[in-house]
């Protein structure tokens, strides 16, 4: 969503307009720590990265703050003699990472996200139950169908029993 003319920092109202959402929604995200804030203003690229779930390396480092006196600080990579991110970049990456974690927690609490392990277990149990029900159909219906000569009644009986098994599956999965 960010363009080249988008400012680095915005008020919550400006950011809400930028995202096309309401200001109360942006305030709620900021309160829950989902947005990356700098001095009370929204860091546009970092917050867009969190909300759009972009890779962290697309985030710019925070703007350099003017130091009152002394030499300009050297990037962390130079001071350690290693290649890597500057302190500002590392801090921004950490802020984005923490904001993404808070976003996951926020969406989990709202019921938008659920644990994959629980879903897999529920589906496995439901499918196993369906399989057992379908494999049990011949034992349950053999005598009933053998005694029946009307093909319409046989059809209705089979359809009813299969529908019952499929409804049980739908009910088991519907609770996820």
C-alpha positions as CSV (number, residue, x, y, z in Angstrom):
1,X,0.0,0.0,0.0
2,X,2.9,2.3,0.6
3,X,4.0,4.5,-2.3
4,X,7.1,6.5,-2.8
5,X,5.3,9.7,-1.7
6,X,4.0,8.1,1.5
7,X,5.6,9.8,4.6
8,X,7.5,7.6,7.0
9,X,5.5,8.6,10.0
10,X,1.7,9.4,10.2
11,X,-0.8,10.2,12.9
12,X,-3.3,7.5,13.6
13,X,-6.0,9.4,11.7
14,X,-3.7,9.8,8.6
15,X,-2.7,6.1,8.8
16,X,-6.4,5.0,9.1
17,X,-7.1,7.0,5.9
18,X,-4.0,5.5,4.3
19,X,-5.2,1.9,5.1
20,X,-8.8,2.6,4.2
21,X,-10.1,1.7,7.7
22,X,-11.6,3.6,10.6
23,X,-9.5,5.5,13.2
24,X,-11.0,3.4,16.1
25,X,-9.7,0.3,14.4
26,X,-6.2,1.8,14.1
27,X,-6.4,2.9,17.7
28,X,-7.3,-0.6,18.8
29,X,-4.4,-2.1,16.8
30,X,-2.0,0.5,18.3
31,X,-3.3,-0.3,21.9
32,X,-2.8,-4.0,21.3
33,X,0.8,-3.4,20.1
34,X,0.2,-4.5,16.5
35,X,1.3,-1.2,15.0
36,X,4.9,0.0,15.1
37,X,4.9,3.4,16.7
38,X,7.7,6.0,16.9
39,X,7.1,8.9,19.2
40,X,3.3,8.4,19.2
41,X,3.2,8.3,15.4
42,X,2.7,5.3,13.2
43,X,5.8,4.1,11.3
44,X,4.1,3.5,7.9
45,X,6.4,1.0,6.3
46,X,6.9,-1.1,9.4
47,X,3.2,-1.1,10.3
48,X,2.3,-1.9,6.7
49,X,4.7,-4.8,6.8
50,X,3.1,-6.2,9.9
51,X,-0.5,-5.8,8.6
52,X,0.4,-7.0,5.1
53,X,2.6,-9.8,6.5
54,X,5.5,-8.9,4.3
55,X,9.0,-10.3,4.8
56,X,10.9,-8.4,7.5
57,X,13.8,-7.5,5.2
58,X,11.5,-5.1,3.3
59,X,11.4,-2.7,6.3
60,X,13.5,0.4,6.3
61,X,15.6,1.2,9.4
62,X,14.2,4.0,11.6
63,X,15.2,7.5,10.7
64,X,18.5,8.6,12.2
65,X,18.1,10.8,15.2
66,X,20.4,13.8,15.5
67,X,22.9,13.5,18.2
68,X,23.7,16.6,20.2
69,X,27.5,16.2,20.1
70,X,30.2,13.7,19.4
71,X,31.0,11.6,16.3
72,X,28.3,9.9,14.4
73,X,27.8,6.4,15.7
74,X,29.2,3.7,13.5
75,X,26.9,0.9,12.3
76,X,27.0,-2.2,14.4
77,X,28.5,-4.2,11.5
78,X,31.6,-1.9,11.4
79,X,32.1,-1.8,15.1
80,X,32.0,-5.5,15.4
81,X,33.9,-6.1,12.2
82,X,31.0,-8.2,10.8
83,X,28.6,-7.9,8.0
84,X,25.0,-7.4,9.2
85,X,22.2,-5.0,10.0
86,X,22.8,-1.7,11.8
87,X,21.4,-1.3,15.3
88,X,18.5,0.7,13.9
89,X,17.7,-1.9,11.3
90,X,17.9,-4.7,13.9
91,X,15.6,-2.7,16.3
92,X,13.1,-2.1,13.5
93,X,13.2,-5.8,12.6
94,X,12.6,-6.8,16.2
95,X,9.7,-4.3,16.5
96,X,8.1,-5.7,13.4
97,X,8.6,-9.2,14.7
98,X,7.0,-8.4,18.1
99,X,4.2,-6.6,16.4
100,X,3.5,-9.6,14.2
101,X,3.4,-11.8,17.3
102,X,1.0,-9.4,19.0
103,X,-1.1,-9.5,15.8
104,X,-1.3,-13.3,16.0
105,X,-2.2,-13.2,19.7
106,X,-4.8,-10.5,19.0
107,X,-6.4,-12.5,16.1
108,X,-6.3,-15.7,18.2
109,X,-8.2,-14.0,21.1
110,X,-10.8,-12.7,18.6
111,X,-11.3,-16.3,17.3
112,X,-9.9,-15.6,13.8
113,X,-7.0,-18.1,14.3
114,X,-7.0,-21.5,15.8
115,X,-4.3,-24.1,16.4
116,X,-3.5,-26.3,13.5
117,X,-2.8,-29.2,15.7
118,X,-6.3,-29.1,17.2
119,X,-7.8,-28.8,13.7
120,X,-5.8,-31.8,12.5
121,X,-6.9,-33.9,15.5
122,X,-10.6,-33.0,15.1
123,X,-10.6,-33.7,11.4
124,X,-8.7,-37.0,11.8
125,X,-11.3,-38.1,14.4
126,X,-14.2,-37.0,12.2
127,X,-12.9,-38.8,9.2
128,X,-12.1,-41.9,11.2
129,X,-15.7,-41.9,12.5
130,X,-17.1,-41.4,9.0
131,X,-15.0,-44.3,7.7
132,X,-16.2,-46.6,10.6
133,X,-19.8,-45.5,9.9
134,X,-19.6,-46.2,6.2
135,X,-17.9,-49.6,6.8
136,X,-20.7,-50.4,9.2
137,X,-23.5,-49.8,6.7
138,X,-23.4,-53.3,5.1
139,X,-23.8,-54.9,8.6
140,X,-26.6,-52.6,9.6
141,X,-28.5,-52.7,6.3
142,X,-27.9,-56.2,4.9
143,X,-31.0,-57.8,6.4
144,X,-33.2,-54.8,5.9
145,X,-32.3,-54.5,2.2
146,X,-32.4,-58.2,1.6
147,X,-36.0,-58.4,2.7
148,X,-37.0,-55.4,0.6
149,X,-38.1,-55.9,-3.0
150,X,-39.1,-52.3,-3.8
151,X,-36.1,-50.5,-5.4
152,X,-37.4,-47.1,-4.4
153,X,-37.4,-48.1,-0.7
154,X,-33.9,-49.5,-1.0
155,X,-32.8,-46.3,-2.6
156,X,-34.4,-44.2,0.2
157,X,-32.9,-46.4,2.9
158,X,-29.4,-46.2,1.4
159,X,-29.7,-42.5,0.9
160,X,-30.9,-41.9,4.4
161,X,-28.1,-43.9,6.0
162,X,-25.4,-42.2,3.9
163,X,-26.9,-38.8,4.6
164,X,-26.8,-39.6,8.4
165,X,-23.1,-40.5,8.2
166,X,-22.3,-37.3,6.2
167,X,-24.3,-35.1,8.5
168,X,-22.3,-36.5,11.5
169,X,-19.1,-35.6,9.7
170,X,-20.4,-32.1,8.9
171,X,-21.4,-31.6,12.6
172,X,-18.0,-32.8,13.8
173,X,-16.1,-30.5,11.5
174,X,-18.6,-27.6,12.0
175,X,-17.4,-27.2,15.6
176,X,-13.9,-26.2,14.4
